[in-house]
């Protein structure tokens, strides 16, 4: 094949998401990172096409994403029904993926030692990816994943003559619910085995700093960072968008580095400094009365939103 023929050849790209990992990264950018935006699936696909084109020495319009698949555990209807509006949130999330032409693959979340855990997702993802690559002969498979369990899949794909691209993120952050320091790290073995490792934490920081349009378009615009978007390319939804309509008044129980907890029945409510309205976090003190709404975060846990100082004559409205 001549150089001109190679440059003009269309490339078939498959994109495969570890859904739990993708949602985790998207929530990090929305709630922790200064950019405060969710990842935009359509924009991420465009970034993948540009990246494949650069690696393969061709143009983005010749890099076609012919398949995108999303793998994640899912609560049973019974379990979901016991969580406020969980069935609705699941349907909204499915709409997000559907509008972006991403096919879903769910396995039931299982109860282990009293905790709900995803089981078998990595195996399902590996089997489906390998089978589809055998059938459709992708030129490049892009993985949004971090687990070293994907290394055997990568090696099998290479044996089929398929190149692999890994979009992985390494970052540290403070968990929005527990306040504990958390670390997300991509497997070194996975980095070393793929054809095109993309260290996305660095790529994103550099792209945002340099106002790279392709990187900026990986995030939903401010006006669309909600659950209802007028066009068809909808953003990923987090449950923390959904607040009740009631306002509550209670006391601040504890304050830490940029976050705190408010007294509330059963479990005190977590809040971030960004959840404050017309008040500086540094001016808050233990025992202060605040007014707030209650929302659900992505783990199905209640948090405080739109927190503001209560009026001087306000009384506590929660037991």
C-alpha positions in Angstrom: 0.0 0.0 0.0 1.4 3.4 -1.0 1.8 6.3 1.4 -1.1 8.1 -0.3 -3.4 5.1 0.0 -2.5 4.6 3.6 -3.2 8.3 4.4 -6.6 8.1 2.6 -7.7 4.9 4.2 -10.7 5.1 6.6 -9.9 3.8 10.1 -12.5 1.9 12.1 -12.5 2.8 15.8 -14.3 1.1 18.7 -14.7 2.8 22.1 -15.3 0.8 25.2 -16.1 2.3 28.6 -15.6 1.0 32.1 -18.8 2.8 33.1 -18.0 3.1 36.9 -14.6 4.5 36.1 -15.9 7.0 33.6 -18.6 8.3 35.9 -16.0 8.6 38.7 -13.8 10.7 36.5 -16.7 12.8 35.2 -17.8 13.6 38.8 -14.2 14.5 39.7 -14.2 17.2 37.0 -17.7 18.4 37.9 -17.3 18.6 41.7 -13.6 18.7 42.6 -11.6 20.1 39.6 -11.7 23.9 39.2 -13.2 23.5 35.7 -16.5 22.4 37.3 -17.8 20.6 34.2 -18.8 17.1 33.4 -17.2 15.1 30.7 -19.1 15.4 27.4 -19.4 12.0 25.7 -19.7 13.4 22.2 -16.8 15.7 22.8 -14.7 12.8 24.2 -15.4 10.9 21.0 -14.3 13.8 18.9 -11.1 13.9 21.0 -10.5 10.2 20.3 -10.9 10.7 16.6 -8.4 13.6 16.6 -6.0 11.5 18.7 -6.2 8.5 16.5 -5.6 10.7 13.5 -2.5 12.2 15.0 -1.1 8.8 16.0 -1.9 7.2 12.6 -0.8 10.2 10.5 -4.2 10.8 8.9 -7.1 13.3 9.3 -10.0 13.1 11.9 -12.6 12.8 9.2 -11.1 9.5 8.2 -11.3 8.1 11.8 -14.8 6.6 12.3 -16.1 5.5 15.6 -18.3 2.6 14.4 -19.1 1.3 17.9 -19.2 2.6 21.4 -20.1 0.4 24.4 -20.7 1.2 28.1 -20.3 -1.5 30.8 -21.6 -1.0 34.4 -23.3 -2.7 37.3 -26.9 -1.8 37.9 -29.3 -2.0 40.9 -32.2 -4.4 40.6 -35.7 -2.8 40.2 -36.5 -3.7 43.8 -33.3 -2.1 45.2 -33.6 0.9 43.0 -37.2 1.5 44.0 -36.0 1.8 47.7 -33.8 4.7 46.8 -35.4 8.1 46.1 -36.1 8.5 42.4 -33.3 6.0 41.5 -35.3 4.4 38.7 -35.8 7.9 37.2 -32.1 8.6 37.5 -31.2 5.3 35.7 -33.6 6.2 32.9 -32.0 9.7 32.5 -28.6 8.1 32.4 -29.7 5.7 29.7 -31.0 8.7 27.7 -27.6 10.3 27.9 -25.9 7.2 26.4 -28.6 6.7 23.8 -28.4 10.2 22.5 -24.6 9.7 22.1 -25.1 6.3 20.3 -23.5 4.4 23.1 -24.7 0.8 23.6 -25.2 -0.3 27.3 -24.2 -3.5 28.9 -25.4 -3.9 32.5 -24.9 -6.6 35.1 -26.8 -6.8 38.4 -25.1 -5.2 41.4 -24.6 -7.9 44.0 -24.7 -7.8 47.8 -21.4 -8.8 49.4 -21.0 -8.6 53.2 -23.8 -6.0 53.4 -22.3 -3.8 50.6 -23.4 -3.5 47.0 -20.6 -4.3 44.6 -20.1 -4.6 40.8 -19.1 -8.1 39.9 -18.0 -9.5 36.5 -18.0 -6.1 34.6 -14.3 -6.4 33.6 -14.9 -9.9 32.3 -18.0 -8.9 30.3 -16.2 -5.9 28.9 -13.2 -8.0 27.8 -15.3 -10.7 26.2 -17.6 -8.3 24.3 -14.6 -6.1 23.1 -12.7 -9.1 21.9 -15.7 -10.7 20.1 -16.6 -7.4 18.4 -13.0 -6.8 17.3 -12.9 -10.3 15.8 -16.2 -9.6 14.0 -15.6 -6.0 12.9 -11.8 -5.8 12.7 -11.3 -2.4 14.3 -8.1 -0.6 13.5 -8.0 0.9 16.9 -9.8 0.1 20.2 -10.0 3.0 22.6 -10.4 2.0 26.3 -11.7 4.3 29.0 -10.4 2.2 31.9 -7.8 2.0 34.6 -7.7 -1.6 35.9 -4.8 -3.9 35.2 -7.3 -6.7 34.6 -7.7 -5.3 31.1 -4.1 -6.2 30.2 -5.0 -9.7 28.8 -7.6 -8.1 26.6 -5.1 -5.6 25.3 -2.7 -8.4 24.4 -5.4 -10.4 22.6 -6.4 -7.3 20.6 -2.8 -6.8 19.5 -2.8 -10.5 18.4 -5.7 -9.7 16.1 -3.7 -6.8 14.5 -5.7 -4.2 16.4 -4.0 -1.2 18.0 -5.1 0.0 21.4 -5.5 3.5 22.9 -5.9 4.0 26.7 -7.6 7.1 28.1 -6.5 7.0 31.8 -6.6 9.5 34.6 -4.4 9.8 37.6 -5.5 12.3 40.3 -6.0 12.9 44.0 -9.0 14.6 45.5 -11.1 14.8 48.7 -14.1 12.6 48.7 -17.3 14.7 48.7 -19.1 12.5 51.2 -16.4 11.3 53.6 -13.9 14.1 53.4 -11.1 11.6 53.0 -8.2 11.9 50.5 -8.8 9.6 47.5 -6.4 8.6 44.8 -7.3 7.4 41.3 -4.3 5.7 39.6 -4.2 3.8 36.3 -2.4 0.4 36.3 1.2 0.7 35.2 1.0 -2.6 33.4 -2.0 -1.3 31.4 -0.1 1.9 30.5 2.9 -0.2 29.3 0.9 -2.6 27.2 -1.3 -0.4 25.1 -0.2 1.0 21.7 -1.2 4.6 22.5 -1.3 5.6 26.2 -3.1 8.9 26.7 -2.3 10.4 30.2 -5.5 12.4 30.3 -4.9 14.3 33.5 -1.9 16.0 31.8 -3.7 16.3 28.4 -6.7 18.0 30.0 -4.6 20.4 32.1 -2.4 21.4 29.1 -5.4 21.7 26.8 -7.4 23.9 29.1 -4.4 26.1 29.8 -3.8 26.5 26.1 -7.5 26.9 25.2 -7.3 23.8 22.9 -10.8 23.6 21.4 -10.8 19.9 21.1 -10.0 19.5 24.8 -12.5 22.3 25.8 -15.2 20.5 23.9 -14.6 17.4 26.0 -16.7 19.1 28.7 -20.3 20.2 28.6 -20.8 23.9 28.3 -22.1 25.7 31.4 -25.6 26.2 30.1 -25.9 22.4 29.4 -24.4 21.2 32.7 -27.9 20.1 33.8 -30.4 17.3 33.3 -32.4 18.9 30.6 -30.6 20.0 27.4 -32.5 21.3 24.3 -30.4 19.5 21.7 -29.7 15.8 21.4 -26.2 15.7 22.7 -26.9 15.4 26.4 -24.4 15.5 29.3 -23.8 12.9 31.9 -26.2 13.3 34.9 -25.3 13.2 38.5 -28.0 12.7 41.1 -26.7 15.7 43.0 -28.5 17.9 40.5 -31.9 16.8 41.9 -32.8 18.8 45.0 -36.0 18.7 47.0 -38.1 21.9 47.0 -38.1 22.3 50.8 -35.6 24.5 52.6 -34.3 23.3 56.0 -32.5 25.1 58.9 -29.9 23.5 61.1 -26.5 23.9 62.7 -23.0 23.3 61.3 -21.6 20.3 63.1 -18.0 20.3 61.8 -15.7 22.3 59.4 -12.7 21.0 57.6 -10.5 22.1 54.7 -13.1 23.4 52.3 -16.0 21.2 53.4 -18.2 20.5 56.4 -21.2 18.7 57.9 -24.6 20.0 58.9 -26.7 18.4 61.7 -29.5 16.3 60.1 -31.5 13.3 61.1 -29.9 9.8 60.7 -26.7 11.1 58.9 -25.3 14.6 59.0 -25.2 16.2 55.6 -21.9 16.9 53.8 -21.4 20.2 51.9 -18.5 21.7 49.9 -17.4 25.3 49.9 -18.8 25.6 46.4 -22.3 24.8 47.7 -22.4 28.1 49.7 -24.5 31.0 48.5 -23.5 34.6 49.4 -21.2 33.5 52.3 -17.5 32.9 52.5 -16.5 29.5 53.8 -13.8 31.1 56.0 -16.4 33.0 58.0 -18.4 30.0 59.1 -18.1 28.6 62.6 -19.3 25.6 64.5 -22.9 26.0 65.6 -23.8 28.5 63.0 -27.4 28.2 61.7 -27.7 27.7 58.0 -30.5 27.2 55.5 -30.1 24.6 52.8 -31.8 22.1 50.4 -31.2 18.3 50.4 -30.0 16.5 47.3 -28.7 13.1 46.4 -25.1 12.6 45.3 -24.0 9.9 42.7 -23.8 7.3 45.5 -27.4 7.8 46.5 -26.4 9.6 49.7 -28.0 12.8 50.9 -25.9 16.0 50.8 -26.7 19.7 51.4 -26.9 22.2 48.5 -27.4 25.9 48.1 -26.3 26.5 51.7 -26.7 30.1 53.0 -26.7 31.8 56.4 -30.1 31.5 58.2 -31.9 34.7 59.2 -31.1 36.0 62.7 -34.5 35.0 64.0 -34.5 31.6 62.3 -35.2 28.4 64.3 -34.0 24.9 63.7 -36.5 23.0 61.5 -35.0 19.5 61.7 -35.0 17.2 64.7 
